[in-house]
Amino acid sequence: MLISIVCTSLLLVTFPSVSAYSYQIPINRPAEAEISIPTIVTAEWQWVDINPSRDLEWHDCYAEFQCARLDVPLDWLEPSDNERVVLAIVKLPARHLENYMGPLFTNPGGPGGSGVSHVLRSAKAIQKIVGENHDIISFDPRGIGASAPALYCWPSRQSEKLWALQDVGVIDAHDGMVYDAYARASASSNLCTSVVGGNETSGIYGAFSYVGTTSVARDMLEILNKTGHEKLRYWGFSYGTMLGGMFAAMYPEKIERMVNDGNVDYKEWTTCAHKNALHDTDIVMEAFYTFCHSAGPSNCALWSPTPDLIKARLDTIIDSLKTDPIIVPASLSLLDTSELPELITYSSLKRLISTSLYQPVRFFPSFARVCSALENRDGAPFLDAATAWGYKKKQFSCDIPNIPPGPNDVESNDDAFRAIMCSDGGEMTDSVEEFTEYAEGLMEMSKAAGAVNILFRIACVGWKAKAKWRFTGPFEGNTSHPILFLANQADNITPLRSARANAKGFNNSVVLIQNSYGHTSIAAASSCTAEYLRQYFQNGTLPDPDTKCEADIVPFGRIDEVGGLSLKEAELRDEMWELGETMTWVPFPGGRF
């Protein structure tokens, strides 16, 4: 029997596209062509071919990259020769050695995202923006991907997938669902700690107690030291800004260049608060109505004579699914070839809305087509979009092989997301009544995505593993070079206010604002932003405080319609767009927690 599921992947993990976008093709192309999710092809090369070393020994890998496996202590506070972690590291060497700038480290976000996958997909685009006189380096943080040991909460792959099938839906779908979600999260936490084993009194649960961002920052320092360079160059996205901020606060004298792009609020993250991340989310949702109306009926399938009428149409569709879900017959979808019928429910649509807010330029046009089809009780375009965006995985067989031994290439690790986030945030002691109050506040802050995003905090309900080493601040310092904080005018998950709050702690740092919507600067191509990034990495030049860059494209627009740019500006715009094509943000849609 084949079963179709909604897979879960947590905050800000990247699901990149296969190939570069053709700029002669309009952005509002069919949903089935939007985003496809490839598998990394390793050919004859495998990570097990490299022996771990306490020195950085590079080996050719993945055709044009270099890889290393660095042996570091599991516990940086009490290093031991017996308890070790092996970090998988990948590098795209600099193409131009004249005026060589050394390595640029990058992290794609998560937590739980694979740095190896990120470099394989995005390093060429990053290199073109910052300058091809940089190596581009990243690594799978401890517990993730090809680093070892990997974190895993489940008795088997089958049990993991079957648990996901029991998803309770978003908490405002029906009365009382918050209690189901809370109990489910507690059960999942208890299962994980029982599988892993540990000491509830000390809170030490094997490797799970050594994967917090504090230890990862120390790992990054170790990798930097092993490259022979004294100071760090870094571009972090989303949760990668938390890693960057942690590193800068712990080692301010080690900063040569640092860009934190799409900022997690440092203080909120380290207290498991997660209260203000959705501060600007509904502004992004309002942008859908505004840009859809401006695009006209030929470009926006949900167009109506006013933005308010577009909103009313969407609200009607959402409300109708609460009591009358849409049935999609088996195999009607072009991309999701399940042998079973599918249900498009209120929860399904709310999660897709949350997904669309990450990348408005790329997702809004097909989201409008999906909603227009739902008005007519046609759910097939929904399944196509959800599958293409990475929100929904294709069917799997109950005969699932267990994870093979040894390091493996993976895009992300949901168990690591929980372990890292809950380690960083400390113990979360909410009763179900306290959590319900928190959830109500989040839904009031964002009607568009509050019900979906309670999963950040709920993931830590009942979590017992504590971080052995946990840095909680202060997040401040006189860094050896000022930090560049980068933020969209309206970001659905890392608002501008977080960038400003983070910047206050670091002397002479600057916030650069991109006048666009969605998550991180890659949500919309901006030649202005790209030029400031290049100048910063090449010369150390910072923009004036609160400089604002315009985006070169808006939702429902076409990049080939953008005029008035010089050849250099057009090239920078294209490079930013290419980077965005390799890093399509997808939030957690499913119900593992």
Backbone torsions as a table, in degrees:
resi	resn	phi	psi	omega
1	MET	NA	137.2	178.5
2	LEU	-102.3	139.8	-177.1
3	ILE	-122.7	135.9	176.3
4	SER	-102.3	131.8	-177.1
5	ILE	-128.8	163.3	165.5
6	VAL	-97.6	113.9	-178.3
7	CYS	-78.1	153.9	-179.7
8	THR	-106.6	131.5	166.3
9	SER	-139.0	136.1	-170.4
10	LEU	-93.5	176.7	-164.2
11	LEU	-27.1	126.8	161.1
12	LEU	57.6	29.7	175.7
13	VAL	-82.6	142.4	-173.8
14	THR	-90.2	137.6	173.0
15	PHE	-125.3	91.3	-168.1
16	PRO	-79.2	166.7	177.7
17	SER	-85.8	162.8	-177.1
18	VAL	-71.9	-45.2	-169.7
19	SER	-138.1	164.2	178.6
20	ALA	-63.6	149.1	-178.0
21	TYR	-79.6	138.9	174.9
22	SER	-84.7	117.8	-172.3
23	TYR	-71.7	-9.9	175.6
24	GLN	-84.2	-7.6	179.4
25	ILE	-95.5	131.9	-179.9
26	PRO	-63.0	148.0	-178.4
27	ILE	-64.5	-32.3	-179.6
28	ASN	-83.6	56.4	176.8
29	ARG	-79.6	169.0	-175.9
30	PRO	-58.1	150.0	-175.8
31	ALA	-57.0	-36.6	-175.7
32	GLU	-68.2	-13.5	178.7
33	ALA	-102.4	0.9	-171.2
34	GLU	-63.5	-67.5	-174.4
35	ILE	-140.0	125.1	173.0
36	SER	-114.0	156.8	-171.0
37	ILE	-118.0	102.0	-175.6
38	PRO	-83.8	165.4	171.9
39	THR	-101.9	137.1	178.0
40	ILE	-67.3	127.6	179.7
41	VAL	-95.3	119.8	-176.5
42	THR	-97.5	-5.5	-179.5
43	ALA	53.0	-130.6	-176.0
44	GLU	-87.7	-9.1	-174.3
45	TRP	-89.5	140.5	177.9
46	GLN	-138.0	153.6	179.4
47	TRP	-62.2	-31.7	-179.3
48	VAL	-66.3	-12.0	176.9
49	ASP	-70.1	-16.3	-178.3
50	ILE	-102.8	126.3	174.5
51	ASN	-79.3	132.6	177.1
52	PRO	-59.9	147.0	-178.7
53	SER	-143.9	152.6	175.4
54	ARG	-85.6	-1.7	169.3
55	ASP	-111.0	161.9	-178.4
56	LEU	-88.4	101.9	-178.2
57	GLU	-110.6	111.4	-175.0
58	TRP	-85.2	139.6	176.9
59	HIS	-130.2	143.6	176.1
60	ASP	-63.0	139.8	-178.0
61	CYS	-158.3	160.1	175.6
62	TYR	46.5	41.5	174.1
63	ALA	74.3	-62.0	-172.7
64	GLU	-126.5	15.3	179.9
65	PHE	-112.4	173.2	173.0
66	GLN	-126.5	142.2	-175.6
67	CYS	-128.4	154.3	176.2
68	ALA	-147.6	157.0	173.8
69	ARG	-124.7	110.9	-174.5
70	LEU	-100.9	127.8	-179.5
71	ASP	-89.7	117.4	-178.9
72	VAL	-131.0	163.2	179.5
73	PRO	-66.4	142.9	170.9
74	LEU	-64.1	-42.8	-176.4
75	ASP	-114.3	106.3	-179.0
76	TRP	-71.5	-20.6	179.5
77	LEU	-78.3	-33.2	178.4
78	GLU	-135.0	75.6	-176.2
79	PRO	-59.5	141.5	180.0
80	SER	-135.0	147.2	175.3
81	ASP	-75.3	-15.7	-175.8
82	ASN	-94.2	-35.0	-177.7
83	GLU	-104.8	106.5	-171.9
84	ARG	-130.8	161.0	172.8
85	VAL	-122.6	141.5	176.4
86	VAL	-113.3	118.5	-177.5
87	LEU	-95.6	128.7	174.7
88	ALA	-86.9	123.6	-174.1
89	ILE	-126.4	140.5	179.2
90	VAL	-133.6	147.3	-176.9
91	LYS	-138.7	134.8	165.6
92	LEU	-98.5	111.3	-176.4
93	PRO	-63.9	152.5	176.4
94	ALA	-58.9	141.4	178.0
95	ARG	-86.6	-26.8	-179.2
96	HIS	-122.2	119.0	-177.1
97	LEU	-93.2	-9.3	173.9
98	GLU	-69.3	129.9	-175.0
99	ASN	55.8	44.6	-178.8
100	TYR	-59.4	129.7	-175.9
101	MET	-99.5	-8.0	-178.6
102	GLY	90.3	-166.1	-175.8
103	PRO	-81.3	141.6	168.6
104	LEU	-109.2	117.7	177.9
105	PHE	-85.2	147.5	178.6
106	THR	-145.0	149.4	176.6
107	ASN	-135.4	134.3	-172.0
108	PRO	-85.2	-10.5	-177.3
109	GLY	111.2	-169.6	-178.5
110	GLY	139.3	-108.5	-5.7
111	PRO	-67.5	156.7	-176.1
112	GLY	115.5	-9.2	178.7
113	GLY	-75.6	147.4	-178.0
114	SER	-85.6	119.1	174.7
115	GLY	-68.8	-32.3	177.6
116	VAL	-63.1	-50.8	178.7
117	SER	-59.3	-40.3	179.5
118	HIS	-58.0	-47.2	-179.8
119	VAL	-67.2	-42.5	179.9
120	LEU	-59.9	-34.6	-177.8
121	ARG	-87.1	-40.5	-163.4
122	SER	-115.2	-9.6	-171.5
123	ALA	-61.1	-38.4	-178.6
124	LYS	-64.3	-41.4	178.8
125	ALA	-66.7	-42.5	177.9
126	ILE	-60.8	-43.6	-178.2
127	GLN	-61.4	-38.4	179.2
128	LYS	-66.6	-30.6	-179.4
129	ILE	-79.2	-50.0	-174.2
130	VAL	-82.0	-20.7	-178.1
131	GLY	122.0	132.9	-175.7
132	GLU	-78.7	9.6	171.1
133	ASN	-92.6	16.3	173.6
134	HIS	-112.7	139.8	157.4
135	ASP	-73.9	147.8	173.5
136	ILE	-112.9	120.6	-173.6
137	ILE	-125.2	140.9	165.0
138	SER	-150.0	174.6	-178.4
139	PHE	-148.2	154.7	171.3
140	ASP	-77.1	113.1	179.1
141	PRO	-57.0	156.0	-178.2
142	ARG	-49.4	133.9	-179.9
143	GLY	90.6	-4.6	-171.0
144	ILE	-121.7	140.6	167.6
145	GLY	59.7	-126.5	-175.6
146	ALA	-85.6	-1.6	172.2
147	SER	-78.7	154.4	-174.9
148	ALA	-133.7	145.1	0.1
149	PRO	-78.0	150.6	177.2
150	ALA	-82.6	149.1	176.7
151	LEU	-88.1	135.1	179.9
152	TYR	-153.8	128.5	-172.6
153	CYS	-99.1	0.0	-162.7
154	TRP	-118.1	148.3	175.7
155	PRO	-63.1	-29.7	-178.0
156	SER	-162.2	165.9	174.7
157	ARG	-62.5	-37.2	179.8
158	GLN	-60.8	-44.9	-178.7
159	SER	-65.0	-36.7	177.6
160	GLU	-60.7	-48.7	-177.7
161	LYS	-68.8	-38.7	-179.6
162	LEU	-67.5	-34.1	175.8
163	TRP	-62.7	-39.9	179.8
164	ALA	-62.3	-29.0	179.7
165	LEU	-66.2	-19.3	-176.7
166	GLN	-89.7	17.3	179.6
167	ASP	-45.6	131.8	-177.9
168	VAL	-92.0	-4.8	-179.5
169	GLY	88.7	175.0	179.2
170	VAL	-73.2	154.6	-164.0
171	ILE	-75.7	-14.0	178.2
172	ASP	-102.8	12.3	179.7
173	ALA	-66.2	-40.1	179.6
174	HIS	-149.4	159.6	-179.4
175	ASP	-59.5	138.1	173.6
176	GLY	83.8	-0.6	-175.9
177	MET	-70.5	-22.1	177.1
178	VAL	-62.1	-33.1	179.4
179	TYR	-71.3	-38.0	175.5
180	ASP	-63.9	-43.9	-178.1
181	ALA	-64.7	-40.7	179.2
182	TYR	-63.5	-47.1	179.4
183	ALA	-63.3	-39.7	179.4
184	ARG	-63.1	-42.7	179.3
185	ALA	-63.6	-41.7	178.6
186	SER	-63.4	-42.7	178.6
187	ALA	-62.6	-41.5	179.8
188	SER	-64.5	-41.7	177.4
189	SER	-62.4	-44.3	-179.9
190	ASN	-63.0	-39.8	177.9
191	LEU	-61.9	-45.7	-176.7
192	CYS	-60.5	-48.8	-177.7
193	THR	-67.8	-30.1	177.0
194	SER	-71.3	-36.6	178.0
195	VAL	-68.6	-42.8	-176.5
196	VAL	-73.7	-43.0	-177.0
197	GLY	82.3	143.3	-179.9
198	GLY	174.3	-165.3	-176.4
199	ASN	-116.7	111.1	-176.0
200	GLU	-65.9	-30.4	-179.5
201	THR	-67.5	-47.2	-179.4
202	SER	-83.4	-22.1	-176.9
203	GLY	78.6	10.2	-179.2
204	ILE	-91.5	116.4	-179.6
205	TYR	-125.9	76.2	176.5
206	GLY	54.1	-143.2	-177.3
207	ALA	-63.5	-21.6	-179.1
208	PHE	-61.3	-22.9	-179.5
209	SER	-90.1	5.2	-176.4
210	TYR	-129.3	24.6	-175.1
211	VAL	-115.5	8.2	-179.6
212	GLY	-63.7	165.0	-176.9
213	THR	-61.8	-28.6	177.2
214	THR	-57.9	-48.2	179.1
215	SER	-67.4	-35.5	179.3
216	VAL	-66.8	-38.3	176.4
217	ALA	-62.0	-40.0	177.7
218	ARG	-68.0	-35.3	174.1
219	ASP	-60.6	-43.1	-178.7
220	MET	-64.2	-37.8	175.0
221	LEU	-62.0	-40.8	179.8
222	GLU	-63.9	-43.7	177.9
223	ILE	-61.7	-45.1	177.9
224	LEU	-56.6	-48.0	180.0
225	ASN	-59.2	-40.1	-178.3
226	LYS	-70.7	-20.8	175.1
227	THR	-75.4	-13.4	-177.8
228	GLY	88.3	6.7	179.4
229	HIS	-104.7	140.9	-174.1
230	GLU	-84.0	-28.1	-173.7
231	LYS	-128.0	155.8	-171.2
232	LEU	-95.8	135.4	163.9
233	ARG	-110.1	133.7	-167.3
234	TYR	-152.5	140.4	170.5
235	TRP	-133.7	108.1	-178.6
236	GLY	-111.0	141.1	-179.2
237	PHE	-112.9	135.4	171.9
238	SER	57.9	-123.3	176.3
239	TYR	-55.6	-25.6	175.7
240	GLY	-57.9	-21.4	174.1
241	THR	-72.9	-27.9	175.2
242	MET	-68.0	-43.1	175.9
243	LEU	-62.1	-43.2	178.4
244	GLY	-62.7	-45.6	179.9
245	GLY	-65.0	-38.2	177.4
246	MET	-62.6	-46.0	179.7
247	PHE	-61.7	-45.1	-177.2
248	ALA	-64.5	-37.2	179.4
249	ALA	-72.5	-34.7	-179.0
250	MET	-80.9	-34.9	-174.7
251	TYR	-133.8	62.4	-175.0
252	PRO	-61.4	-27.3	-179.2
253	GLU	-75.9	-4.6	-176.4
254	LYS	-101.2	7.3	-175.1
255	ILE	-92.2	117.1	172.5
256	GLU	-99.7	-43.2	172.0
257	ARG	-150.0	139.7	175.3
258	MET	-148.7	123.8	172.8
259	VAL	-114.1	121.4	174.7
260	ASN	-108.8	112.6	-165.6
261	ASP	-115.8	108.4	-176.1
262	GLY	83.2	78.6	-161.7
263	ASN	-87.9	123.8	166.0
264	VAL	-73.2	135.6	177.3
265	ASP	-69.8	116.7	-173.5
266	TYR	-59.5	-45.3	-175.9
267	LYS	-69.5	-38.9	178.5
268	GLU	-66.6	-40.1	-178.3
269	TRP	-63.2	-42.1	-174.8
270	THR	-83.2	2.4	172.9
271	THR	-120.6	9.0	180.0
272	CYS	55.9	31.7	-177.0
273	ALA	-77.1	-56.2	178.4
274	HIS	50.7	46.7	-176.7
275	LYS	-99.1	-33.6	-170.5
276	ASN	-111.2	7.9	-179.2
277	ALA	-62.4	-27.0	-176.8
278	LEU	-98.4	20.0	-176.1
279	HIS	-56.4	-36.7	-176.0
280	ASP	-110.7	7.8	-173.5
281	THR	-60.8	-44.2	-177.5
282	ASP	-72.7	-18.4	172.0
283	ILE	-66.5	-39.6	177.0
284	VAL	-65.7	-40.5	177.7
285	MET	-62.6	-42.6	177.8
286	GLU	-61.5	-32.2	178.6
287	ALA	-62.5	-31.9	176.5
288	PHE	-59.3	-47.4	-179.3
289	TYR	-64.1	-42.3	-177.3
290	THR	-66.8	-48.8	-176.7
291	PHE	-72.2	-33.9	175.2
292	CYS	-60.8	-44.9	179.6
293	HIS	-63.8	-42.9	-179.6
294	SER	-65.6	-31.1	-176.8
295	ALA	-69.9	-28.2	179.5
296	GLY	88.7	166.7	-174.5
297	PRO	-66.3	-22.6	-179.6
298	SER	-79.3	-17.7	-176.5
299	ASN	-114.4	-20.0	178.0
300	CYS	-124.1	116.4	-174.3
301	ALA	-68.8	-15.5	179.9
302	LEU	-105.4	16.9	-175.6
303	TRP	-58.3	142.9	171.6
304	SER	-142.4	168.7	-173.7
305	PRO	-61.7	-21.4	176.6
306	THR	-139.4	156.9	174.5
307	PRO	-57.6	-37.5	179.9
308	ASP	-62.8	-35.4	178.6
309	LEU	-71.2	-32.8	174.7
310	ILE	-63.8	-45.5	177.6
311	LYS	-59.1	-42.3	-179.7
312	ALA	-62.8	-39.2	177.7
313	ARG	-62.1	-45.7	-179.2
314	LEU	-65.4	-42.5	178.9
315	ASP	-59.4	-38.8	178.9
316	THR	-64.5	-41.9	178.2
317	ILE	-62.3	-46.5	-179.0
318	ILE	-60.2	-49.5	-177.4
319	ASP	-63.1	-35.9	-177.8
320	SER	-64.5	-31.6	-177.1
321	LEU	-73.5	-17.3	177.1
322	LYS	-62.7	-38.4	-175.7
323	THR	-111.0	-11.1	-175.8
324	ASP	-144.3	70.4	178.5
325	PRO	-58.4	154.6	-178.8
326	ILE	-93.5	132.0	177.2
327	ILE	-95.8	125.8	175.4
328	VAL	-106.8	115.7	-179.8
329	PRO	-58.0	154.3	-179.3
330	ALA	-55.2	136.9	173.0
331	SER	65.6	14.9	175.9
332	LEU	-77.2	-30.8	177.9
333	SER	-68.5	145.3	178.7
334	LEU	-72.5	-36.1	-173.2
335	LEU	-103.6	-27.6	-178.5
336	ASP	-103.5	96.5	-171.5
337	THR	-95.2	51.9	179.1
338	SER	-69.8	150.1	174.2
339	GLU	-83.8	-3.5	-177.4
340	LEU	-115.2	154.2	172.7
341	PRO	-66.1	159.1	179.2
342	GLU	-120.6	152.0	174.1
343	LEU	-110.4	130.2	170.3
344	ILE	-99.1	109.7	-173.8
345	THR	-108.8	175.0	173.0
346	TYR	-54.3	-46.7	-179.8
347	SER	-62.3	-40.6	179.2
348	SER	-57.2	-48.1	-176.4
349	LEU	-70.4	-40.1	178.5
350	LYS	-60.6	-37.7	178.3
351	ARG	-70.1	-37.6	178.0
352	LEU	-67.5	-37.0	175.3
353	ILE	-59.2	-47.7	179.3
354	SER	-58.6	-40.6	177.5
355	THR	-62.3	-44.3	-175.2
356	SER	-62.9	-26.9	-176.7
357	LEU	-72.3	-17.2	178.0
358	TYR	-70.1	-35.4	-174.3
359	GLN	-137.5	72.1	-175.8
360	PRO	-58.2	-40.7	-178.4
361	VAL	-61.9	-41.3	-176.7
362	ARG	-83.1	-33.7	-168.8
363	PHE	-103.5	-27.9	-174.4
364	PHE	-58.9	-42.9	-178.2
365	PRO	-59.9	-46.8	-179.8
366	SER	-73.7	-29.1	174.3
367	PHE	-61.3	-40.4	177.4
368	ALA	-62.6	-40.4	178.9
369	ARG	-66.0	-39.3	177.3
370	VAL	-59.7	-46.6	-177.7
371	CYS	-66.5	-38.7	177.2
372	SER	-61.3	-40.0	177.8
373	ALA	-67.0	-39.1	179.3
374	LEU	-62.6	-33.3	175.4
375	GLU	-56.7	-32.4	-178.9
376	ASN	-97.5	16.1	177.3
377	ARG	64.7	29.2	178.0
378	ASP	-107.7	108.5	-176.7
379	GLY	-96.4	-5.8	-176.9
380	ALA	-61.2	-44.2	177.7
381	PRO	-60.9	-31.8	175.3
382	PHE	-60.0	-49.4	-179.1
383	LEU	-63.1	-38.6	178.2
384	ASP	-62.2	-46.7	-179.2
385	ALA	-65.7	-44.4	-178.7
386	ALA	-62.0	-39.1	178.2
387	THR	-70.4	-44.1	-177.3
388	ALA	-67.1	-34.8	-178.5
389	TRP	-79.0	-10.1	-176.0
390	GLY	89.8	0.9	178.5
391	TYR	-70.6	-33.0	-177.8
392	LYS	-129.2	128.2	177.5
393	LYS	-87.3	159.2	178.2
394	LYS	-74.3	172.8	-175.4
395	GLN	-57.1	156.1	171.8
396	PHE	-132.9	157.8	179.0
397	SER	-91.4	148.1	175.7
398	CYS	-64.6	-20.3	177.9
399	ASP	-85.7	75.5	-174.8
400	ILE	-98.6	125.0	176.4
401	PRO	-68.4	144.4	176.0
402	ASN	-68.8	162.6	-178.4
403	ILE	-61.9	128.0	-179.9
404	PRO	-68.0	153.3	179.7
405	PRO	-68.3	159.9	177.7
406	GLY	90.0	168.6	-179.5
407	PRO	-67.6	141.5	-176.0
408	ASN	-133.7	147.1	173.9
409	ASP	-76.7	121.8	173.6
410	VAL	-138.9	155.3	179.2
411	GLU	-74.7	-36.7	-173.3
412	SER	-163.2	169.2	179.9
413	ASN	-138.5	108.0	-177.8
414	ASP	-67.0	-34.5	178.2
415	ASP	-65.2	-36.6	176.7
416	ALA	-67.4	-36.3	176.1
417	PHE	-52.9	-52.3	-177.3
418	ARG	-64.5	-46.1	-176.6
419	ALA	-61.6	-43.4	-178.4
420	ILE	-70.1	-49.1	-177.0
421	MET	-61.9	-43.9	-178.2
422	CYS	-73.4	-30.0	173.5
423	SER	-65.5	-44.7	-178.1
424	ASP	-67.7	-36.7	-172.6
425	GLY	-85.9	-11.4	-176.6
426	GLY	79.4	-178.3	-174.4
427	GLU	-66.9	132.7	178.1
428	MET	-105.2	111.3	-169.6
429	THR	-108.9	16.1	-178.3
430	ASP	-55.6	130.6	164.2
431	SER	-72.9	169.9	179.8
432	VAL	-63.8	-32.6	177.6
433	GLU	-68.6	-42.0	178.8
434	GLU	-66.9	-39.1	178.6
435	PHE	-66.7	-38.6	178.2
436	THR	-60.1	-40.3	177.8
437	GLU	-64.2	-42.4	176.6
438	TYR	-60.6	-45.4	-178.2
439	ALA	-63.1	-40.2	178.6
440	GLU	-63.0	-39.2	177.2
441	GLY	-64.6	-38.8	179.8
442	LEU	-68.1	-39.8	179.1
443	MET	-69.6	-29.0	175.2
444	GLU	-71.0	-38.1	178.2
445	MET	-65.5	-41.0	178.8
446	SER	-135.9	106.7	175.6
447	LYS	-72.0	-25.0	-178.2
448	ALA	-73.7	-40.5	-169.8
449	ALA	-137.3	3.0	-178.1
450	GLY	-59.7	-41.7	-177.5
451	ALA	-66.1	-29.2	178.4
452	VAL	-77.4	-41.0	-169.4
453	ASN	-84.9	5.5	170.3
454	ILE	-64.2	-15.6	-176.9
455	LEU	-65.1	-19.1	175.0
456	PHE	-60.4	-54.2	-175.3
457	ARG	-78.5	-36.7	-175.9
458	ILE	-67.4	-22.5	178.8
459	ALA	-59.8	-24.1	-176.4
460	CYS	-96.2	2.8	176.2
461	VAL	-62.5	123.2	177.2
462	GLY	76.6	5.4	-177.1
463	TRP	-74.2	127.1	-172.4
464	LYS	-102.9	-25.1	-175.9
465	ALA	-70.2	129.3	179.3
466	LYS	-111.2	149.4	179.0
467	ALA	-74.8	131.2	175.3
468	LYS	-66.0	-36.3	-178.4
469	TRP	-128.5	117.4	-174.7
470	ARG	-136.4	109.9	176.0
471	PHE	-86.6	125.8	-178.1
472	THR	-118.5	12.7	177.2
473	GLY	117.3	-175.5	5.5
474	PRO	-73.4	147.1	177.7
475	PHE	-91.5	80.5	-177.3
476	GLU	-158.0	167.4	177.7
477	GLY	159.2	160.7	175.6
478	ASN	-97.1	82.8	-175.5
479	THR	-65.3	152.6	-176.7
480	SER	-67.3	-17.3	166.8
481	HIS	-144.7	141.8	-177.3
482	PRO	-61.2	149.0	-179.7
483	ILE	-90.1	143.6	173.5
484	LEU	-103.1	113.9	175.7
485	PHE	-96.0	130.6	-174.5
486	LEU	-120.0	131.1	-176.7
487	ALA	-146.7	144.6	170.2
488	ASN	-76.3	155.3	175.9
489	GLN	-58.5	-37.1	176.9
490	ALA	-140.7	106.3	179.5
491	ASP	-110.6	132.3	-172.7
492	ASN	-73.6	-14.2	-175.3
493	ILE	-137.2	-19.8	175.7
494	THR	-132.1	84.8	-170.4
495	PRO	-68.6	161.6	178.8
496	LEU	-54.4	-36.8	-178.9
497	ARG	-60.2	-30.4	178.4
498	SER	-68.2	-42.1	177.2
499	ALA	-60.6	-43.8	-179.7
500	ARG	-65.7	-40.4	178.6
501	ALA	-64.5	-43.1	-180.0
502	ASN	-65.1	-40.2	-175.5
503	ALA	-65.6	-27.3	-176.6
504	LYS	-59.8	-28.0	-175.7
505	GLY	-82.2	-12.2	-173.3
506	PHE	-117.7	117.9	-173.5
507	ASN	-56.3	134.4	173.2
508	ASN	66.6	9.0	176.9
509	SER	-70.9	160.8	-174.4
510	VAL	-132.2	142.3	172.6
511	VAL	-102.5	120.8	173.9
512	LEU	-101.8	125.7	-176.5
513	ILE	-104.7	129.1	173.1
514	GLN	-101.9	124.6	-176.3
515	ASN	-79.1	75.1	-178.1
516	SER	-151.0	176.1	-174.7
517	TYR	-120.3	146.5	178.3
518	GLY	111.1	-168.3	-168.2
519	HIS	-101.7	118.5	179.4
520	THR	68.8	169.3	-175.5
521	SER	-64.1	-21.5	-177.1
522	ILE	-77.2	-4.0	177.5
523	ALA	-65.4	-24.4	177.6
524	ALA	-149.1	135.3	-179.2
525	ALA	-71.2	133.0	177.1
526	SER	-138.9	114.5	177.2
527	SER	-65.0	-31.3	178.0
528	CYS	-63.1	-49.5	177.8
529	THR	-60.3	-44.8	-179.0
530	ALA	-60.8	-39.4	179.9
531	GLU	-65.9	-41.9	177.3
532	TYR	-64.5	-38.7	177.2
533	LEU	-62.3	-45.3	-179.3
534	ARG	-62.9	-45.0	-179.5
535	GLN	-63.6	-37.8	179.6
536	TYR	-64.9	-48.0	-177.6
537	PHE	-72.8	-31.7	-178.4
538	GLN	-82.6	-42.6	-171.5
539	ASN	-118.6	-8.6	-175.6
540	GLY	79.9	7.9	-175.8
541	THR	-75.3	131.9	178.2
542	LEU	-105.6	145.7	171.7
543	PRO	-69.4	165.1	172.6
544	ASP	-63.7	150.5	-179.8
545	PRO	-54.6	137.2	178.6
546	ASP	59.4	27.9	169.0
547	THR	-59.5	141.3	-179.6
548	LYS	-118.2	127.6	176.4
549	CYS	-103.9	135.6	175.4
550	GLU	-82.0	147.2	172.6
551	ALA	-78.9	149.4	179.5
552	ASP	-88.7	-1.6	178.1
553	ILE	-153.6	147.7	179.5
554	VAL	-121.7	164.2	177.5
555	PRO	-55.0	141.0	-177.4
556	PHE	71.1	10.1	177.3
557	GLY	-97.7	179.7	178.3
558	ARG	-125.4	132.9	-177.4
559	ILE	-69.3	-25.3	179.0
560	ASP	-79.7	-2.5	175.5
561	GLU	-92.1	-9.0	-178.0
562	VAL	-72.7	123.8	-179.5
563	GLY	-120.9	178.7	175.8
564	GLY	78.9	9.5	179.4
565	LEU	-98.8	144.5	172.0
566	SER	-71.4	169.2	178.7
567	LEU	-59.2	-43.0	179.7
568	LYS	-63.8	-43.2	179.5
569	GLU	-63.9	-40.5	178.9
570	ALA	-64.3	-38.5	178.4
571	GLU	-64.7	-43.2	178.8
572	LEU	-64.6	-41.9	176.2
573	ARG	-57.8	-46.1	-178.8
574	ASP	-63.4	-37.2	179.9
575	GLU	-67.8	-38.9	176.0
576	MET	-66.0	-39.2	177.9
577	TRP	-65.2	-40.4	178.3
578	GLU	-61.6	-41.5	177.5
579	LEU	-61.3	-42.4	177.5
580	GLY	-62.3	-35.1	178.4
581	GLU	-66.2	-27.7	179.9
582	THR	-88.6	-9.4	-176.6
583	MET	-132.8	78.1	178.6
584	THR	-93.1	113.6	-176.4
585	TRP	-72.3	133.8	176.1
586	VAL	-132.6	123.7	179.1
587	PRO	-79.5	-179.8	179.4
588	PHE	-78.2	114.4	-179.7
589	PRO	-94.5	-19.0	-167.3
590	GLY	-101.4	-162.8	-169.2
591	GLY	-127.8	45.7	179.6
592	ARG	-68.1	-30.2	-175.8
593	PHE	-98.3	NA	NA
